[in-house]
Each structure stands twice: as C-alpha cells, then as structure tokens.
Amino acid sequence: SNESDRYVKIGNKVFDLYRLELYQETRLIKLTNLEISLLNFLVLNPEKIISRELILKNLDLRHEDKDLNQRNVDVQITRLRKKIEPDPKTPRHLKTVRGRGYRFLP
C-alpha cells in the first residue's frame, strides 16, 4: 500500500518519505537539510552496511558545506542519533559497523 511505502517507523518516531519530515506522534522534529538527506538515504537502504564514502556521494550537498568529509559524516551521524535514538549512547537504529561504516535498522 502507499501508506506503508510512505512512512517508516523508527522506534517511537515516524519518517514521512514524501514530505521528508520526522515526527514523534504529532510533533515535528526539526532536522537540518543535511540530516534530512542523511536520514532519507539511510531509510532507503535499511539493513545494509553503508560506508562513509557512499554516504558522502549520495547526500545532497549543493546547498551545504562544500568541505564535507568523512570526519563530518561521523558528526552528522551523532547529531542524527540525538534526534532519532531513545538512547544515543547505545544506538538501536543507527549502528556503527567498525571499520566499515553505518547500518540503519528501522
């Protein structure tokens, strides 16, 4: 159904893939353009191990910091975790795969 294609549950939050918005119940969670690009890319590639290089290649960086590099990816991931994880220190949805990158688990 279209509904299930449109909404991705992330714990107690929901990401709307059409509007590119993240909600906790009815409350809109503010995300930066970069966080939206990152979350959207991860949500569209669940379960896969995604390298920092691949993240950099796929983010829409035209409006953003041109100097985005692999170190910045980690910073963005940390920021995103603060918004989507119940406990950002022990992530359930956005996991680090040591030496390889990240993995998104809805």
C-alpha positions as CSV (number, residue, x, y, z in Angstrom):
1,S,0.0,0.0,0.0
2,N,1.0,3.6,-0.5
3,E,0.8,4.2,3.3
4,S,3.5,1.6,4.0
5,D,5.7,3.0,1.3
6,R,5.4,6.5,2.6
7,Y,6.0,6.1,6.4
8,V,9.0,4.4,8.0
9,K,8.8,3.7,11.7
10,I,12.0,4.4,13.7
11,G,11.2,3.3,17.2
12,N,8.6,5.7,18.5
13,K,9.1,8.1,15.6
14,V,7.9,8.1,12.0
15,F,9.7,9.4,8.9
16,D,7.5,10.7,6.1
17,L,9.3,9.9,2.9
18,Y,7.1,12.1,0.8
19,R,7.4,15.2,2.9
20,L,10.9,14.3,4.3
21,E,9.7,15.1,7.8
22,L,10.3,13.3,11.1
23,Y,7.6,13.1,13.7
24,Q,7.2,11.9,17.2
25,E,3.4,11.4,17.5
26,T,2.2,14.7,16.1
27,R,5.3,16.7,17.0
28,L,7.6,17.6,14.1
29,I,11.2,17.1,15.0
30,K,13.5,19.8,13.5
31,L,16.1,18.4,11.1
32,T,18.7,20.3,9.1
33,N,18.8,19.8,5.3
34,L,21.9,17.6,5.8
35,E,20.2,15.5,8.5
36,I,17.2,15.0,6.2
37,S,19.4,13.9,3.3
38,L,21.3,11.5,5.5
39,L,18.2,10.1,7.2
40,N,16.4,9.7,3.8
41,F,19.4,7.9,2.3
42,L,19.7,5.5,5.3
43,V,16.0,4.8,5.4
44,L,16.0,3.9,1.7
45,N,18.9,1.4,2.4
46,P,17.8,-0.5,5.5
47,E,20.0,-3.3,7.0
48,K,22.8,-2.6,4.5
49,I,26.3,-1.6,5.7
50,I,26.9,1.8,4.2
51,S,30.4,3.3,4.0
52,R,31.2,6.9,4.7
53,E,32.3,7.3,1.1
54,L,28.9,6.2,-0.1
55,I,27.1,8.5,2.3
56,L,29.2,11.4,1.1
57,K,28.4,10.5,-2.6
58,N,24.7,10.3,-2.0
59,L,24.0,13.3,0.2
60,D,22.6,16.4,-1.5
61,L,25.5,18.7,-0.6
62,R,24.8,21.5,-3.1
63,H,23.4,23.9,-0.5
64,E,25.7,22.8,2.2
65,D,29.3,22.8,3.4
66,K,31.5,22.0,0.4
67,D,34.2,20.7,2.6
68,L,32.1,17.8,3.9
69,N,34.5,14.9,4.5
70,Q,34.4,11.5,6.3
71,R,35.0,13.1,9.7
72,N,32.0,15.3,9.2
73,V,29.9,12.2,8.4
74,D,30.5,10.9,11.9
75,V,29.4,14.3,13.3
76,Q,26.2,14.2,11.3
77,I,25.5,10.7,12.4
78,T,26.0,11.7,16.0
79,R,23.6,14.6,15.6
80,L,21.0,12.4,13.8
81,R,21.3,9.9,16.6
82,K,20.4,12.5,19.2
83,K,17.1,13.1,17.2
84,I,16.1,9.5,16.4
85,E,17.6,7.3,19.2
86,P,15.9,6.7,22.6
87,D,19.4,6.5,24.0
88,P,22.0,8.0,21.5
89,K,24.9,6.4,23.5
90,T,23.7,2.9,22.8
91,P,22.1,3.3,19.3
92,R,19.5,0.8,18.3
93,H,18.6,2.2,14.8
94,L,21.8,3.8,13.6
95,K,24.6,1.4,14.3
96,T,28.3,1.8,13.7
97,V,29.9,-1.1,11.9
98,R,33.5,-0.9,13.0
99,G,35.9,-0.1,10.1
100,R,33.1,-0.3,7.5
101,G,30.6,2.4,8.1
102,Y,27.0,2.5,9.4
103,R,23.9,0.4,9.3
104,F,20.3,1.6,9.6
105,L,17.8,-0.7,11.4
106,P,14.2,0.5,11.4
